[in-house]
């Protein structure tokens, strides 16, 4: 009898554990896994786990090692700093506090090697260890009043005579990130050489670039770096970055991407040093253009575009160990998968993996095994191995398994929907973990940002579909016009048509899913951020009473005032155009959410970041003020210290609590 009672207790406990639902607090307890490097012998994987402390309102990164074949992980460092990890045959280097550190391959004997007064970022030793490569911010132009007028040291004035006076979330102060190298001898750093001395250009590229923008050649004789040699208005209206190679012997510099007019980024040397590959876009000013793989033969200087005839766009790249192939990730039909292509001639890539998950990044290769990062709507990133012979994935890290095992999983299915122009559009439909088709559920239309970013099996710590569905909502997430993964034409179709077919695609998606008996048609909502926020504002004026509530985060409310205050104007020019240009007048009026405010009649939550310079503060304030003056139930959630995203732990929890509180109150 006792045995049966014990088994029943275990079964009940396991059932209870499986029924636990994701909450904002649980979401922020998850470890954020990032692959750092393969060990020099290829037998183990270095990875970091960032964990957030709600009370301290910050995260800390911890470094671990795990055997490539699988097994228990070993913690190497409790605080790995924020820099990248660099593996050498007999040591591992890393950045902490602006200095270079080293430790033994097993994680022992961590020692600070340098103590430079000005500090260093994105640190890399040359292959022979004779030089150190890094970036550092240096003053180039005077833009602060106290620098221009030294006798007024307490002035807070900022003085500009050109554009790009602010970017992302930071006002320009006349300082620029430059590339340096210097002689290095066991912690002693010699006189640095500034490769961009006196020039108002950044490397790494701001605001997202890192150590991948400045790399050593395998022989250590040259440095390759990425920068956009534009300043002011020219910088704000151009995406034309260059790939520059600096020769240490003769101190000459050449642009490897000369004649290529769009974004050229992510340079990577083949292991044998004979080739260098990078990602390249064709058109200047088009930041969401098709990404191709360009390969340069270093001996002949000839370039080839490997993917020019492929109807897709490339993500991160990784050379094979034998320098014969290039592996890359790319969106395809609502997921991101691993592909490979021969490295010396154009062709059709071979898809290596397939399934309802994302291969979110590539770490490196050991034999016939590739180490990648993988996510899906129910699982944050973990590291997996891929068998390159058959594409099979095997989980390597298990950082979040203990929590995942207690959570009810949210089923996600692909649904193909016929649009108003008779195209087939994929939509992800995500169901609550305890979904019962005999019941009715409130349903949310999720509007993706970008506007040309892929909607795949991503795992977000804000727009988290598992979290949303676990609160009892069905989520409808359409791959509307403008998203990669469905061909170049579909991706490009959104430009100059923001409020046209993409909005009709959204309405087609919610109308199609709303036909299901389990959808409560009286409780439909629409939510989104960035272009998704724009979509919510636009839908608020044209939805014809489909929706009962809206949530718009950092959305574009008025295209004229947005064009006058946003910073990366190449984006605005390509997708919208200057409002004073008569050629754009009709489309701007037609696709401007503020023109439709007279039709607003639905509760709306407006979220706005105070230092969002991509979609500045006046956009959210105008939308909230319009709703208030029209007597519409509305709320403003304002974050003074957040940019286009919500990055602080406690702010994110407030965001999620307000998000669900608003839905509970209005839906």
N, C-alpha and C positions, 0 to 999 in steps of 0.2 A: 504493500500500500504506500509506504513512504517513497518508494522508487517512482511510482506513478505520480504522486503528488509533486515530487521534485521535478520530473519531466514537464508536468503541466506548468509549474512555476517558471521554468526556463522558457517554455514556448510563449507564455504570456509576457514575460520580460522582453523577449526578442520582438514580439509583435508590437509591444509598446514602443520599443526603440525605433522600429521601422516606421512608426506613425509620427515621429517627431517631424515638425515642419521647420523649414528655414525661416529664420528671423533676422532682422538687421544686426542684432548683437552676435548671433552665431556666424553670420557672414564675415564680420570683422574679426572673428577668432581664427579664421582660416589662415594658414601660412601661404605666403605668396612665393611660389617656387620659380627660380630663374637659373637656367643652365649657365655655368660660367666657363668651363673648359674641360677638355679631356686631359688626363695626366700624360706626361711625356712618353710613357711606355704604352699608352692606350688601354690600360687595364682597369682604370677607374675614372669616375666622372666627378668633377667638382661642381657643386651647385650651391646656391644661396637660398635661404628662406627668410623673408621679411615678415616680422610679426608686429602688430600694432597694439600699443598699450592705450586703452581708452582714457585712463586717468591722466597719463602723461601727454596724451594727444600727439603721439609721434610713433614712428616705427623704428625698429632696429634690425639690421641684416646680420644673419649668422651663416657661416660657411661650413659646408659638409663635404664629405667624400663618400662615394658608394662604389662598390665593384661593378664593372660593366656587365658582368655575368649575373648580377643580382646578389642580394644579401643585405645584412644590416649596414646602416649608414654610420659614419664616424664624424662627430663634430670636430672641426678643426679650429674655428675661431668663433667666439661668442659675439664679437663685434668686428665685422669685416669692412667697415667703412662704406663709402659709396662708389669707389672706383672699380674698374674692371680688374679681372684676374688675368695674369700673364704667366704661362707655364714655360719653364726652361728645363733642360735635362736634369739639373741637380737642385733646382729650387723653384719656388713659386713666388711671383711678385704681385703686390697689390698696393692700392692707394689708400691712405687713411690720413685725414686731417691735412691734406695738401702736401703730404710727403710720401716717399717711396719706402715700402716695407718689403721684407722677404721672410719666408719661412721654409722649412724643410718640406719635401713632398708629402710627408705624413702629417703635416700641420703643426709640428713642434717647432720650437725655437723661433717664434715670430720676433723679428728685430726691426726697429726703425733704422733705415740706412741713410736717409738724407735729412738735412735740417736747414733747407733753404729759407731765407727770410721772407721771400715773396710768395712761397708756396707754388705748387704745380698741380695741374689737372691732366687727366687722360695720359698717364705715364706709361711709357714703354721703353725697355732696354733694346738696343740693337742686337741682332742675332749673335754677334761676337762679344757682347757685353761692354764694348768700348765707348758707347755713346748712350745718352738718355734722351728720349723724345717726349715732349709734353706740350701742353697748351697753357696759356696764362693770359689773363686780362691786362691790357696795357692802355694807358691814356694816349689818344691820338689827336682828338679835337677838343676844343674848349666849348662847352655848351652850358655849363653852370655859371650863374652870375658871379659867384665867389672866385671862380677861376679867371673869369674875364676882368673882374674888378677886385684885385687882391686887397684893396683898402676897405672892402665891404664883406668881411669874412662871415657875417651872420645872415647875409641875404639868402633866400631860398629860390631866387629867380632861376628859370630855365629859359634859354634863348636859342631859337632855331631859325634857320633860314632855308630849310629844305625838308623834304618828307622823310618818312621813316623815323619820325621823332619819338615814336613809341612802338613797341612790338610785343605781341602776345599779352604779357602782363607787366612789362617793364618800360619805364621811360628811358630814352637814350641819354646817356651821360657823357658821351665822348670817348668811352672805353670800348675796346674791341678784343675779342679772343684771338690770339696769334699763336702760330706754331713755332716752337723752339727746339733746337737740339743742342747738346753740350757734351764735351768729353766727360766720361764717367769712370771713376776708379773706387770701387768698394765704398760707396756712399759719398764720395767727394765729387761734387758737380763743378765742372769748369765754367768758363765764360760762355753764356748761352748765345746762340746765333738766332736772331728773329727772322724767319723766312718771309714775313709780311711787314718788315720794319717800316714804320711811318705811314702805312696804308690803312684806310678806314674800312677794312674788310674783316669778316669773321671766319675763323676755323677753330673748332667745329662750327657747323651751320647752326644758327640760333632759330628757334629755341630748343630744338630736339636733338641736335647732333651730339655725338660723343666720340669715343676713341676710334670708332670705325672710320672717322673722317681724316685720320692721320695715321699712316701705317709705314712700317719698314719694308723694303724689298727683302726677299729671302737672303740675298748676299750681303745685306747691310750697307750697300754702296749708294743707295738712294732712298728718298722719302717721298711718298705719294700722299697728297692731301687734297681736300675738297674745299673750295671757297667760291663765292660769287663775287666777282670783281666789279661790283656796282655799288654806288653810294647814293643816298638820298632818294629822289624821285625815281631814278633809274633802278635802284634796288627794290623799291616798293612796287614797281610795275613789271619786273622781269623775274623769270625762274631760271635763267641761264647760268647754271653753275659750271665750273670747270674742274677737271681732274688734273692736278699739276704734279709733275715729278721733278724733284730737286736732286741734283747730282752733288754728292759731298766732295768729290775730287775737284771738279772745275767750277763748282758753285753756280751752275747754270740751271735754269728752270724752263720747262716746256709744258704746254697745255696738251695733254693726251686726248682731250675731247674737243680740240679745235674744230670748228665747223659744225658741231652739234649744238643745237640752239635751245634745248630745254633743260630739265633737271638731269644732271649726270652725278650719280652718288654711289656710295657703297663699293669702292674699289676693293678688289681682292686678287692677290697674286696666286697663280697656280703653284703647287708645291715644288715643281721643278724650276720655277722662276722664269720660264720662257714666255708666259702670257700674263696678261692682267685683264680681268673682266670687271664690268660695272653695270649698274642699272641706268638706262638712258630713256628719256622722253624726247619726242621729236619737236614739239612746238613750244616756243617761248611764251610764257604767260599762262600756260595750261597746266595747272598743278596736278590734275587728275588724269592726265594723258596716259595712253598705253605705255607701260613700262616694259622695255625690251632689254635683252642681255647683249651687250657689246663686248667683244673680245679683241684685244690688241696683241698682235704678234710683236714682241719686243725686238726681235732681230730685224724684221723687215719694216716695221712701222705700219703695217696694213691692219685695217680694222674690219671686222665682220659683225653683222647683226644676226645673232643666232635665231631669234624668234620673230623676225620681221613678218613672216607669213602665217604666224600662229594667231588665231582669233582669241587671244587672252592677254592678261597682264601679269607681270612677274612680281613676286615678293622677294624676300631675302634669298641670297645665293650662297652656295658652298661648293668649292672644288672637290672632286674626288681625289683620293690619295695618289692615283696614278696620273693625274692631270688630263685624263681623257674625257671626263664628263663634268657637267655642272648640275648639281642638285638645287632645286628651288621650290618654294611654296607659292601657290597661286589659288585665288578663289575660283570655284567651279560649282555652279548650281547649288548655291546655298551652303557650301562648306569650303574650307581651305585644305588642299591636299598637297602631297609631296610629288614632285615631278623630277625627271632627269632628261638631259639632252646632251648629245655629243658636243664636245667643246670646240671643234675646229671647222664645222660647216653648218650652215642653216638647215633646219629641219623641223619636224613635228615632235614636240616633247612627248615622252612616255610617262603616263600617270602611274606612280608607284603604289600609292595608298588609295583606299576608297572606303567610305562609310559615313555615318552621321556624326562626325566629329571634325574638329579643326586640327590640322598640323600647324601649330602657331609659330614655330621657329625651328631652325636647324642649329645644333651645337657642333657636331663634328662626326668624323668617320673613324672606325677602327675595323679593319678587315671588311667583311661583308655586312657590317652593322653600322647603322647611322643612329645617332642620338638626337631626338627631337623633343619638342614640347607639344603637349596635346591638351585640348580642352573640349568640353561640350556644355550644353546648357545646364547640366547638373553637376559639373565638376570643374573646379578651378585647375589651373595649369599644373601638370605633373610631367616628369620626364619619362619618355618611353624609348625603347630601342626598336628600330625597324630592320627587319631582315631584307636586305636589298635583292635577294633572289626571288622572294615571293610577296613582299610588301606587308608581311604580317608584323603587327605591333605587339610589344610586350611591355607592361608597366614596370618601370624601374624604381621610381621614388613613390613613397606612400605617405607623404607628409600629412594629407588631410583624410586619410582613409578612416580613422577612428570616428571623425564627425560624420563623414559621408555615409557610413554604415548605419547611423542612427536616423538618417533622413529619408522621408518618403521621396521617391523619384518622380519628376514631372515628365510625363510622356510628351515628346515633340514629334510631329508628323509633317511631312511635306504635302502641301496641297496645291494643285495646279488650278489656276483661276483664269477665266477668259476675260480679257480687258475690253474696254469700250471700242478699241480699234482692232479687236479680234486677234490679239496676241495671247500667248500662254505665259502667265506670270506665276512664278513659284512664291508661295507664302509658307512660312513656318507657323504652325498652330501648336501652342504649348498649353497643356491641360494641368489642372491641379492634381496633386499626388493621389488624392482620394476621389478622383473623378467618377461620377455616376451619370451615365447618359440619360437616365430617367429624370434627372433634376435639371433645373435651369440655373445658369451661371451668368453673372455680370461679365462683360467681355471688353477688353481693351485693345484698341488699334495702336500698335507701336509704330511710331514714325522715326525712321533712322536719320541720323545726321550725315554730314559729309560735305556736300550732298552725294559725292561719289565714293562712298566707302562701302565695303562689302558687308552684307548682313548674313553672317554665317553662324556656326556653332561656337560663338565667342562666350567668354565668361567674364562679366563685368562686375565690379564691386559697387556699382551704382545702379545702372540699368540691368539688373539681374533678373532674368526671366524665371529662374527657379524661385527666387524670393517673391516675385509678383504673383506667380501662379499659386504658390503655397499659401497665399492669403485668400485663396478662393476665386481667383480671376482666371478666365481664359485669355491668353495673349495671342493676338494675330499680328504677325510680323512679315509684311510683304517685301519681296525683292523688287520693288517698283523701279520704274525707269530711272537710269542713272547709276545703278549698282553694277560693279564688276562681277564677273563670273558667268555672264550670259552673252558674251561677245562684245566686241568693241562698239558696235553700233548702238546696242542697248545701253551701254555705259555712257556714251556721249550724248544720248538723246535728251538729257535733262538741261543741258546748257542753253540758255536763253528761253527756257520753257518751264521755269520753276513752278509756276502756278497752273500749268496746263495739264498735259497728260500724266505727270507724276501724281498730281492731286486726284485726277480721275482714277488712276490705278489704286490709290488708297481707298476710295469709295467703292471701287469694284471689289476689293478684298473684304471689306467689312460687310458689304451687302451679300456677298457669296456665303461667308461663314455664318451670317445671321440667319440664313435659311434653315440651319440645323435646329432641331427641336430643343436641344439643350442650351441654346443661347437665349438669354433673356433680352429680347429686342428693346425692352423699355429701359434697360440699364447698359448702354453702350458708352464708352469713353474713348478719348484719343489723347495720347501722351507722346512727348518727344522733346529732344534737345537740339540746339543749333539749327540746321536745316529742318530737323524734326520739329523744333519749336516754331520755326516759320510755318511749317505745314499745319501745325495746330492752329496758329493764328489765321491762316488762310481757310482752313476747314471751318473755323468758327463763323466765317462769313458766308459759306456756301454749302453747308452740310444739310440744309433743309430739315432740321430737327431730328436728324438721325441720332445725335449724341446727347447725352445727359450731362456730361462734364468734360472739362479739358484741363490738361497740365502742360504748360509750355516753359521750357528751361532755356535761357539764353537764346531765345529765338529772334529772328529778324521780323520786326513789326512794320517798319516803314523803310522802304528801299532807298528813298532819297536821303534821309538823315543817316542811314547806315552807310551809304556810299561816301558821305562826307566825313565819317568818323572812323571807319575801319582802317586797318594798317596795311594788310597785304593786298594791294590794289590789283595785282595781276589776277587774283581770284575774282574780285568784283568786276573787273573789265571783261574777263572771258565769259562769265556766267550771266552778268546783268548789263553792264555798260554804264557809262556816265549818264546821269539823269538830264544833263543839259544838252546832250546830243539828241537832236530831233529824231534820228533813226531809232532811238531806244524809247522814245516817249510813249508810244502806244503799248509796248510790252510791259514797261515799268508800271504804267497805270493799271493794266489788266492783271498783273501778277503781284500787286502791292497789297498786302493784308490790310493796311490802314484805310484803303479805299472801300472796304467792305464792313467797316465797324457798324454802320447803320443797321446791318443785319444781325449783329451780335445779340444773343438772347439766352446764353447758356453759361452756367457757373464756370469760372476759370481761375486756376492757381498759376500765378506768374512767379518764376524763379529767376533771379538775376545775380551774377557775380559782379562785385564792385571793381575788380581789376581785369575784367574781360575786355581786351582791346580789339579782339576779333569781332565780337558782337557787343558793342559798348553799352554802357548802363542806360542810355536814353531809350534803348529799344524796349527793355522791360518796363521802365517807368511809364513810357507812353501807353503801352498796352494796359497796364494796371489802372492808370488814370482814366483811360477811355472807358474801361469796364465800370469803374466806380461812378463816373459822371453819368453813365447810362443806367445806373441803378442795378447793375448785374451783380449777383453774389460773386465776390472775388477776394483774393488774398495775395499779398506780395511776400515772398520769401526771399530776403536779401542777404547776401554773404559779402560783407565789405572786403574780406581778405581772400576771396576765391577768384580764379580766372575763369576760363571757359569750362573748366571742370571743377569738381569738388574734391579737394585733395586731403583736407584735414579730417582726421578720424572723427572727432566730435561733430564737426560740421556735417559730415556724411551721415551720421546717425540722425541728426536733426532733419536733414533732407529726407531720409527714408521715413522717419516718423511722421513728418508733415505730409509726405506723399500719400501714405496709407490713411492718415487721419482725414485728408481731404476726400479721398475716394470713399471712405466709410460714410462721411457726412453727406456727400453729394451723389453717390451712385448706389 
